Amino acid sequence: MSMLRSRLARCVLALCVLLTAAGCGGGPDHDRVTIMVPWSGNEFQAFYSVIKAFEKDTGIHVDVQVTRALTQQLDAAVAAGAPPDLAMLPSVGAIYKYADTKKKDRKLQPLDVPTGAYLQPFRDLTEVRGGIYAVPVKVDVKSLVWYDAAVTSPPSSADARTFAAKKPGTWCLGLESGPTSGWPGADWIADILLAEGNGDAYKQWLSGRKKWDSDPVKEAWKAWRNLVGTSVGEASTLNFAKATEGMTATPPTCTLAHGALSAMGFQEGQRYDFVTSSSTKRLEVSADFVGMFTTGNRSAEKLIAYLAGRKAQQSWVNQRGGNGFSADSKVAYDNPVQRQIAKMLRPDSGYTLCFGAADAMTPDVSAAFYRAVLDYSSDDTEDPTDLLRKLDDVQKNLGNSQVPSTKLCAKLT
């Protein structure tokens, strides 16, 4: 009898271990959260410092899954029925894709998180058909031209293009960036289109009412190619971060760089400054949104609320080397350059903030956009018509983003 009891005890113990490992028997493991993120280097370290503070405050363990191919990895995990609890969404187009309430197998879960403190257009972009499905935990301004103040006198926003045209090789241009290679050119082309006219062509293009091979879009591609000039050379195979290092190298190998501060990779102590890429007061912006893909895990709900809160946001933006910004206008900045940029995101700044084009598209269309940029940069012809017609075909087959064009821009008055 004692042997039988011993065997039964061992069986029960083994079963309990299996149930615990599988997260069964007692419901989800509420002391553990998984989150998928795309960052590396200083951006990751800034984020991870916030995660460590959360773990210390709550005792909840956070498993951070890092991947540069976030779109592909997240799609695969969702399709396999094994998504992370939380994930940084690669675009606002992805929010609408995963939060499609018309599908019974909707993957992105509605959130009970206050969003009233967030600036526009970030606040409205979290909402899909009346529900909140993601929150912006980090934002950026893309319409910036960077220069080393110790080497170059500052070009004005109005003459940055003329300045570059007079000096071949001016731009620190690299388009290689792993699975998302091509994005620096895509952001820049969209920035040029946004600056032209009154901005309507930009919104019409994103909503599908203006084709890729329409004159305004085509002229933006040509303007970009003309602007970067000889810098386009080996750009398709040159890593973006490596290219920007040329601006602060000794001696410098290039003079100007275009893009968000967090992408520049500047080191502490380096001298750098910026101007906006146009004088129209229209800025291309982006955001990293976090969404929830599982239900019943209270710890995941606590983490997403923590990341969205002002305490975490304040800590995040002031982490050394992170160079991020918050959609909460009450957050303050230690770094003087960050403070200058943050002023453009404040209410009453007079700037119009428009969400980045590729970030507003469906992930598959933005991927095709990136590939077209790589092809265009390495092609001898400066006429992008054939590439743009192919992109029209891609968009026709895959469909336009569901993001309403009315949500893409907001004037801060």
C-alpha positions, 0 to 999 in steps of 0.5 A: 500500500505504501508503494502504491501511495508513493507512486500516486504521490509521484504521479500527482507531483509530475502532473502538477509540474506539467500543469505549472509549466504549461500555465494550466490548472491554476490559470495563466502565470500572472507573475510573468509577461512576454513582450516582443520589441524591435530595438537594439543598442541604446534604444533597447537599453533605454527601454530595458531600464524601464522594464527593470524598474517595473520588475523591481516595483512589482516582482513580475518577471518580463521576458523580452523577445528582441527581433529586427524582423518584428513584422515577420516574427509577430505574424508567424507567432500570431498565425501559430496561436502562440503570440507574446502577451505584448508586442511593439507594433511595427506600424499604425497599419498593423494596429488596424490589421490586428484589431479588425473587429469584423474577424472572429479571430481578432488577435489584438485585445481592447485596452482599458488605458486612459489616453487623454494625456496624449497629443494628437495625432498619436491619441486618435491613432490608438482608437479603432472603431470606438475602442482603444487597441494600443498606446504610444510609448515612444514617439519620434520626429523624422523631418530633421536634418542633422549636422556637426556644429563643430564642422559645418555652419548650420544650413537653414530649413529653406536652403538645406537642399541647395546647400547639399546640391553644391557639395557632392557627397554631402549626405551621410546616406545608408539604406541597409537596415536588415529586414527593413532596409530601404526605410531611410529613403522611404521616410525621406521621400514621404517627408518631401511630399509632405512639405510640398503644396498644402499637404493634401497630396500626402494624405490623398496618397496614403488613403489611396485617392492618389496613385503612386505614379501620380505627378506629386508622388513621382516628383517627390521620388525624383526630388529625393534622388536629385537631393542626395546626388552622388551620395546615393552611390553604394547607399543600398548596401551601406548600413544606415548607422555606419553612414551616419557615423561619417558625420562625426568621424575624424575627419568627417566623411559626410556633412548632413544626415536626415532622420529622427534623433533616435536613429542617428546613434550619436554618442555622449559628448559628440557635438550635433545640432539640427534644422527641420527639413523644410520651412513649411512647419509640417513634420513627419512623425512616428510612434512605437505603439504597444498592444496586447495579444493575450487575455487573462494575464493581469501582469500583462495589463499592469505592464502596458499600463505602466509603460503608458504612464507618465512615470515610465515615460519620464524615465524612458526619455531621459535614459542616456543614449535613448533619445526618445520622446513621449506623446505626453506633453507634460514629460520633461527632458534633460538633454537640451537637443531633445528639449528643442525637438519636444517643443515642436510636439507641444500644444500651441507649437504651430506645427502640423504633425503628420504620421509617417507614410510607411508607418501608416500603410499595411506592413506588406505595402510598406515592405514593398515601398522599402524594396522599391527605394533600394531598387531606385537607389541602385538603378541608373535611371532617375525615372521611377515610373516603372517602380511606382506602377508596380507599387500601384499594383501591389497596393491594388492587390493588398488593399489600402491601409484602413487608417482614416486619412482624417487621423493622420495629421494634426495641427498644434494650435 
